[in-house]
Amino acid sequence: MIHINKNYLKLQDSYLFSTIAKKVADYTTKNPDKKVIKLGIGDVTLPLANACVEAMKKAADEMGQKETFRGYGPEQGYDFLREKIVENDYKKRGVNIEKDEIFISDGAKCDTGNIGDIFGVENIIAITDPVYPVYLDTNVMAGRTGEYNKQNNKFDEVVYMPVTAENNFIPELPKEKVDMIYLCFPNNPTGTVLTKAELKKWVDYAKREKAIILYDSAYEAFIQEENVPHTIFEVEGAKEVAIEFRSFSKTAGFTGTRCGYVVIPKELKVEEVVNGQKIEVSINNLWNRRQCTKFNGVSYITQKGAEAVYTEEGQKQIKENINYYMENAKIISEGLKEAGYEIFGGKNAPYIWLKVPKQYTSWEFFDYLLENANVVGTPGAGFGPSGEGYFRLTAFGTRENTKEAIERIKNLK
């Protein structure tokens, strides 16, 4: 008799964004004459930078010629891309990262989900609340949590760290013993950030408690203000306790093209007892072994497109796209304020986090906006119990749709 992984049965309902998609599909089927504007899922709308497109076209031509055809590539990624990442994303910020500490992947979602493969299920995880659902759900799947508690809408054996207006969206250091700490800044979903001084507290805590920080930096390219770190490795000591996840999805529009990377410093090591002996284990080596076994690498064509991000023309084009989205964020923020909403984020991230009117739950407000303004957002409760009472809108829509959506919301009675 076949047995399943029973941890999957602990998962609640369906994945947040598939639930939203189903609700929207049901509404549009019943109301085919309505123009629904989607500002919910964080998918980009501008096309890939031309520099990336041209690089991929050239790479595709190379794959069609015997002399330049490539088969399996290195599981860790091609050196030409890893070297560009070292130079542009780290060295220019005064951070020393070596190319063999970088692993190219098909996106940060996959990496943040797969990283748990190399850690024991007995580890206690800490997550900010609200949180990007992938961090929690993949740990549920792995068996690193207890059962779902319907009384408090939390999983047992998970440490939830609230990030709300009451604490200025700055999570407090855990009072309980934790081993794996998930941090995402600029934050998804709240759009808020931590200063370098605040992030230093987490690095010091992880060193003191022998914990590991899993740092999702997928939105760093949207940072506009000073004193907001673009990488956790700007913080002294972070290379001893942190893994960083990066993505080209939002930075360069690779949501459908798929490319990202994870940085695992060689200084990051843990002590483990094996056969009665205490040994020091390199996390970099473990991840390399995992990738070589379970992953065949990102295509040459895609990696050539990602490399073009770092050309002079590529940098110019992606910055124009980022500025476009941040202007959308400004339009949303200012429009919501005019409509009387209390809003957060939108300054260093493409997400605006707003408080819903007191008479609604976040899912009720989702339905209200869909039915009365034909605008789709994301209910805060979908990101965790502390997300109740909040709602997320993204700045990734077109300028025309963004303006129209906000005017619709402003006109609601």
C-alpha positions as semicolon CSV with decimal commas, in nm:
position;residue;x (nm);y (nm);z (nm)
1;M;0,000;0,000;0,000
2;I;0,135;0,340;-0,098
3;H;0,163;0,608;0,170
4;I;0,163;0,983;0,121
5;N;0,353;1,257;0,297
6;K;0,088;1,333;0,558
7;N;0,239;1,675;0,624
8;Y;0,067;1,794;0,308
9;L;-0,267;1,727;0,476
10;K;-0,184;1,994;0,735
11;L;-0,188;2,265;0,468
12;Q;-0,484;2,499;0,489
13;D;-0,713;2,537;0,188
14;S;-0,522;2,615;-0,130
15;Y;-0,226;2,839;-0,197
16;L;-0,326;3,205;-0,139
17;F;-0,285;3,324;-0,496
18;S;-0,465;3,027;-0,649
19;T;-0,760;3,104;-0,419
20;I;-0,762;3,461;-0,545
21;A;-0,742;3,343;-0,906
22;K;-1,042;3,115;-0,854
23;K;-1,249;3,394;-0,697
24;V;-1,164;3,631;-0,982
25;A;-1,238;3,365;-1,246
26;D;-1,578;3,296;-1,088
27;Y;-1,661;3,668;-1,082
28;T;-1,557;3,735;-1,442
29;T;-1,753;3,431;-1,565
30;K;-2,066;3,571;-1,403
31;N;-1,987;3,930;-1,509
32;P;-1,827;3,909;-1,855
33;D;-1,901;4,277;-1,923
34;K;-1,691;4,399;-1,630
35;K;-1,330;4,511;-1,675
36;V;-1,142;4,367;-1,377
37;I;-0,810;4,534;-1,290
38;K;-0,567;4,304;-1,113
39;L;-0,336;4,462;-0,856
40;G;-0,309;4,148;-0,648
41;I;-0,037;3,906;-0,757
42;G;0,307;4,064;-0,785
43;D;0,358;3,989;-1,153
44;V;0,523;4,247;-1,377
45;T;0,354;4,396;-1,684
46;L;0,639;4,570;-1,867
47;P;0,828;4,357;-2,123
48;L;1,181;4,232;-2,069
49;A;1,455;4,489;-2,118
50;N;1,559;4,489;-2,482
51;A;1,921;4,421;-2,384
52;C;1,810;4,093;-2,225
53;V;1,592;3,997;-2,521
54;E;1,872;4,056;-2,770
55;A;2,117;3,858;-2,556
56;M;1,877;3,563;-2,544
57;K;1,818;3,579;-2,919
58;K;2,191;3,562;-2,977
59;A;2,223;3,275;-2,729
60;A;1,941;3,087;-2,905
61;D;2,128;3,125;-3,234
62;E;2,439;2,984;-3,066
63;M;2,240;2,680;-2,954
64;G;2,150;2,618;-3,319
65;Q;2,511;2,593;-3,434
66;K;2,731;2,288;-3,386
67;E;3,034;2,501;-3,292
68;T;2,856;2,693;-3,016
69;F;2,593;2,445;-2,898
70;R;2,590;2,372;-2,524
71;G;2,442;2,072;-2,346
72;Y;2,430;2,038;-1,970
73;G;2,562;2,348;-1,800
74;P;2,712;2,369;-1,451
75;E;2,450;2,313;-1,182
76;Q;2,588;2,612;-0,993
77;G;2,551;2,846;-1,291
78;Y;2,784;2,971;-1,564
79;D;3,085;3,172;-1,450
80;F;3,002;3,457;-1,685
81;L;2,686;3,533;-1,483
82;R;2,827;3,456;-1,140
83;E;3,119;3,691;-1,202
84;K;2,885;3,973;-1,304
85;I;2,683;3,921;-0,985
86;V;2,999;3,934;-0,773
87;E;3,112;4,257;-0,938
88;N;2,782;4,444;-0,958
89;D;2,563;4,323;-0,672
90;Y;2,830;4,288;-0,406
91;K;3,174;4,433;-0,479
92;K;3,023;4,772;-0,574
93;R;2,863;4,778;-0,229
94;G;3,188;4,694;-0,056
95;V;3,091;4,331;0,007
96;N;3,332;4,049;-0,068
97;I;3,141;3,754;-0,214
98;E;3,318;3,490;-0,424
99;K;3,163;3,334;-0,732
100;D;3,160;2,984;-0,580
101;E;2,934;3,122;-0,307
102;I;2,670;3,201;-0,571
103;F;2,427;2,941;-0,708
104;I;2,213;3,036;-1,008
105;S;1,857;2,904;-0,995
106;D;1,514;2,933;-1,153
107;G;1,395;3,183;-0,894
108;A;1,383;3,284;-0,529
109;K;1,051;3,107;-0,470
110;C;1,213;2,774;-0,555
111;D;1,525;2,848;-0,352
112;T;1,343;2,960;-0,038
113;G;1,129;2,649;-0,063
114;N;1,409;2,407;-0,141
115;I;1,663;2,533;0,113
116;G;1,488;2,332;0,382
117;D;1,614;2,012;0,218
118;I;1,951;2,052;0,387
119;F;1,820;2,126;0,737
120;G;1,677;1,880;0,987
121;V;1,305;1,873;1,055
122;E;1,371;1,921;1,427
123;N;1,479;2,281;1,368
124;I;1,238;2,545;1,499
125;I;1,148;2,812;1,246
126;A;1,063;3,177;1,307
127;I;0,871;3,378;1,049
128;T;0,752;3,734;1,036
129;D;0,375;3,764;1,046
130;P;0,236;3,849;0,791
131;V;0,471;3,657;0,563
132;Y;0,519;3,534;0,206
133;P;0,328;3,201;0,221
134;V;0,606;2,992;0,063
135;Y;0,827;3,012;0,374
136;L;0,561;2,864;0,599
137;D;0,395;2,617;0,360
138;T;0,719;2,450;0,255
139;N;0,812;2,396;0,620
140;V;0,469;2,244;0,681
141;M;0,530;2,011;0,386
142;A;0,869;1,913;0,528
143;G;0,727;1,826;0,870
144;R;0,899;2,108;1,053
145;T;0,574;2,233;1,211
146;G;0,297;2,101;1,430
147;E;-0,072;2,095;1,346
148;Y;-0,275;2,394;1,239
149;N;-0,450;2,559;1,532
150;K;-0,788;2,697;1,422
151;Q;-0,827;2,897;1,743
152;N;-0,536;3,131;1,666
153;N;-0,491;3,058;1,292
154;K;-0,133;2,949;1,350
155;F;0,069;2,632;1,316
156;D;0,197;2,483;1,638
157;E;0,574;2,470;1,688
158;V;0,627;2,780;1,471
159;V;0,742;3,111;1,617
160;Y;0,541;3,397;1,468
161;M;0,694;3,746;1,483
162;P;0,425;4,012;1,426
163;V;0,507;4,303;1,195
164;T;0,224;4,554;1,222
165;A;0,166;4,926;1,254
166;E;0,179;4,881;1,634
167;N;0,551;4,789;1,625
168;N;0,632;5,005;1,321
169;F;0,670;4,684;1,116
170;I;0,993;4,597;1,298
171;P;0,988;4,235;1,424
172;E;1,105;4,174;1,779
173;L;1,381;3,925;1,849
174;P;1,229;3,589;1,950
175;K;1,205;3,512;2,319
176;E;1,183;3,140;2,238
177;K;1,468;2,927;2,108
178;V;1,466;2,928;1,726
179;D;1,702;2,783;1,466
180;M;1,590;2,911;1,125
181;I;1,479;3,274;1,090
182;Y;1,302;3,393;0,775
183;L;1,342;3,764;0,701
184;C;1,231;3,945;0,384
185;F;1,325;4,311;0,334
186;P;1,204;4,514;0,155
187;N;0,916;4,317;0,293
188;N;0,656;4,122;0,104
189;P;0,371;4,192;0,174
190;T;0,404;4,510;0,383
191;G;0,653;4,696;0,161
192;T;0,846;4,811;0,468
193;V;1,221;4,796;0,535
194;L;1,477;4,757;0,811
195;T;1,768;4,994;0,865
196;K;2,119;4,858;0,881
197;A;2,119;4,907;1,260
198;E;1,799;4,703;1,295
199;L;1,936;4,427;1,073
200;K;2,257;4,420;1,279
201;K;2,048;4,319;1,582
202;W;1,934;4,009;1,393
203;V;2,285;3,917;1,285
204;D;2,411;3,951;1,642
205;Y;2,117;3,746;1,768
206;A;2,181;3,467;1,517
207;K;2,548;3,452;1,611
208;R;2,466;3,442;1,980
209;E;2,195;3,177;1,945
210;K;2,369;2,973;1,672
211;A;2,075;3,027;1,437
212;I;2,063;3,081;1,061
213;I;1,896;3,377;0,889
214;L;1,725;3,299;0,557
215;Y;1,718;3,645;0,401
216;D;1,495;3,711;0,102
217;S;1,623;4,020;-0,080
218;A;1,414;3,984;-0,395
219;Y;1,302;4,349;-0,389
220;E;1,632;4,523;-0,310
221;A;1,642;4,699;-0,649
222;F;1,338;4,904;-0,545
223;I;1,508;5,062;-0,243
224;Q;1,504;5,442;-0,276
225;E;1,616;5,564;0,067
226;E;1,960;5,584;0,229
227;N;2,061;5,366;0,524
228;V;1,854;5,076;0,395
229;P;2,084;4,779;0,323
230;H;2,056;4,622;-0,022
231;T;2,210;4,299;0,106
232;I;2,235;4,148;0,452
233;F;2,605;4,104;0,387
234;E;2,652;4,479;0,430
235;V;2,616;4,395;0,800
236;E;2,933;4,287;0,977
237;G;2,928;3,919;1,071
238;A;2,637;3,827;0,844
239;K;2,845;3,589;0,633
240;E;2,875;3,363;0,937
241;V;2,499;3,331;0,991
242;A;2,303;3,421;0,675
243;I;2,190;3,286;0,339
244;E;2,063;3,543;0,089
245;F;1,808;3,487;-0,186
246;R;1,794;3,714;-0,493
247;S;1,575;3,720;-0,801
248;F;1,571;3,872;-1,148
249;S;1,190;3,839;-1,152
250;K;1,097;4,182;-1,019
251;T;1,432;4,349;-1,084
252;A;1,441;4,268;-1,455
253;G;1,097;4,125;-1,536
254;F;1,201;3,757;-1,534
255;T;0,879;3,632;-1,368
256;G;0,807;3,409;-1,667
257;T;1,166;3,369;-1,787
258;R;1,277;3,237;-1,444
259;C;1,617;3,318;-1,303
260;G;1,750;3,401;-0,959
261;Y;2,031;3,305;-0,729
262;V;2,118;3,219;-0,371
263;V;2,434;3,328;-0,189
264;I;2,579;3,089;0,070
265;P;2,908;3,216;0,217
266;K;3,178;2,962;0,290
267;E;3,206;3,106;0,642
268;L;2,856;2,972;0,715
269;K;2,913;2,648;0,905
270;V;2,726;2,455;1,171
271;E;2,838;2,207;1,433
272;E;2,679;1,865;1,415
273;V;2,728;1,539;1,601
274;V;2,775;1,242;1,368
275;N;2,850;0,893;1,502
276;G;2,929;1,041;1,840
277;Q;3,178;1,291;1,702
278;K;3,132;1,667;1,672
279;I;3,207;1,792;1,322
280;E;3,183;2,125;1,142
281;V;2,960;2,119;0,834
282;S;2,979;2,366;0,546
283;I;2,631;2,482;0,437
284;N;2,780;2,584;0,103
285;N;2,897;2,227;0,044
286;L;2,562;2,080;0,143
287;W;2,368;2,307;-0,093
288;N;2,612;2,231;-0,373
289;R;2,556;1,860;-0,318
290;R;2,180;1,909;-0,313
291;Q;2,182;2,109;-0,637
292;C;2,407;1,863;-0,819
293;T;2,166;1,584;-0,726
294;K;1,828;1,752;-0,778
295;F;1,889;2,034;-1,026
296;N;2,031;2,048;-1,378
297;G;2,088;2,420;-1,382
298;V;1,927;2,717;-1,556
299;S;1,938;2,722;-1,934
300;Y;2,228;2,891;-2,110
301;I;1,984;3,114;-2,299
302;T;1,823;3,241;-1,978
303;Q;2,157;3,301;-1,809
304;K;2,280;3,504;-2,106
305;G;1,965;3,714;-2,072
306;A;2,039;3,763;-1,701
307;E;2,399;3,856;-1,777
308;A;2,272;4,137;-2,003
309;V;2,105;4,293;-1,698
310;Y;2,453;4,407;-1,594
311;T;2,546;4,578;-1,921
312;E;2,531;4,956;-1,937
313;E;2,225;4,940;-2,160
314;G;2,063;4,669;-1,948
315;Q;2,108;4,871;-1,629
316;K;1,956;5,177;-1,792
317;Q;1,654;4,983;-1,919
318;I;1,573;4,797;-1,598
319;K;1,607;5,117;-1,395
320;E;1,354;5,279;-1,625
321;N;1,117;4,988;-1,556
322;I;1,173;5,009;-1,179
323;N;1,110;5,384;-1,185
324;Y;0,787;5,319;-1,378
325;Y;0,663;5,079;-1,110
326;M;0,767;5,311;-0,827
327;E;0,573;5,593;-0,991
328;N;0,274;5,357;-0,990
329;A;0,338;5,301;-0,619
330;K;0,329;5,677;-0,565
331;I;0,001;5,705;-0,757
332;I;-0,154;5,428;-0,547
333;S;-0,022;5,569;-0,218
334;E;-0,137;5,924;-0,283
335;G;-0,474;5,812;-0,418
336;L;-0,545;5,590;-0,120
337;K;-0,451;5,869;0,121
338;E;-0,693;6,101;-0,058
339;A;-0,960;5,835;-0,018
340;G;-0,894;5,827;0,357
341;Y;-0,698;5,503;0,386
342;E;-0,403;5,456;0,620
343;I;-0,120;5,316;0,408
344;F;0,231;5,176;0,456
345;G;0,512;5,072;0,221
346;G;0,534;5,193;-0,137
347;K;0,854;5,393;-0,077
348;N;1,118;5,121;-0,107
349;A;0,907;4,842;-0,251
350;P;0,637;4,794;-0,517
351;Y;0,380;4,699;-0,253
352;I;0,131;4,919;-0,072
353;W;-0,009;4,781;0,254
354;L;-0,330;4,946;0,371
355;K;-0,562;4,918;0,667
356;V;-0,908;4,802;0,565
357;P;-1,220;4,981;0,690
358;K;-1,315;4,854;1,036
359;Q;-1,645;4,705;0,920
360;Y;-1,464;4,451;0,697
361;T;-1,234;4,156;0,742
362;S;-0,955;4,150;0,484
363;W;-1,133;3,882;0,276
364;E;-1,460;4,076;0,298
365;F;-1,277;4,383;0,174
366;F;-1,137;4,173;-0,113
367;D;-1,493;4,082;-0,213
368;Y;-1,610;4,442;-0,168
369;L;-1,339;4,582;-0,398
370;L;-1,392;4,309;-0,657
371;E;-1,768;4,352;-0,671
372;N;-1,791;4,732;-0,639
373;A;-1,471;4,861;-0,800
374;N;-1,374;4,553;-1,006
375;V;-1,026;4,581;-0,856
376;V;-0,831;4,280;-0,729
377;G;-0,590;4,303;-0,437
378;T;-0,461;4,056;-0,181
379;P;-0,626;4,014;0,162
380;G;-0,378;4,048;0,445
381;A;-0,514;3,744;0,629
382;G;-0,375;3,530;0,347
383;F;-0,026;3,621;0,465
384;G;-0,084;3,522;0,828
385;P;-0,297;3,606;1,133
386;S;-0,131;3,944;1,187
387;G;-0,224;4,035;0,831
388;E;-0,593;4,046;0,926
389;G;-0,720;4,401;0,894
390;Y;-0,475;4,482;0,615
391;F;-0,475;4,457;0,237
392;R;-0,200;4,456;-0,029
393;L;-0,198;4,630;-0,365
394;T;0,090;4,599;-0,610
395;A;0,246;4,863;-0,831
396;F;0,316;4,617;-1,112
397;G;0,010;4,707;-1,320
398;T;0,014;4,927;-1,627
399;R;0,004;5,303;-1,567
400;E;-0,340;5,325;-1,728
401;N;-0,486;5,046;-1,515
402;T;-0,320;5,176;-1,199
403;K;-0,473;5,519;-1,241
404;E;-0,812;5,377;-1,328
405;A;-0,810;5,137;-1,032
406;I;-0,732;5,413;-0,786
407;E;-0,999;5,640;-0,930
408;R;-1,250;5,357;-0,890
409;I;-1,150;5,309;-0,527
410;K;-1,165;5,684;-0,459
411;N;-1,518;5,693;-0,606
412;L;-1,651;5,420;-0,378
413;K;-1,914;5,537;-0,133
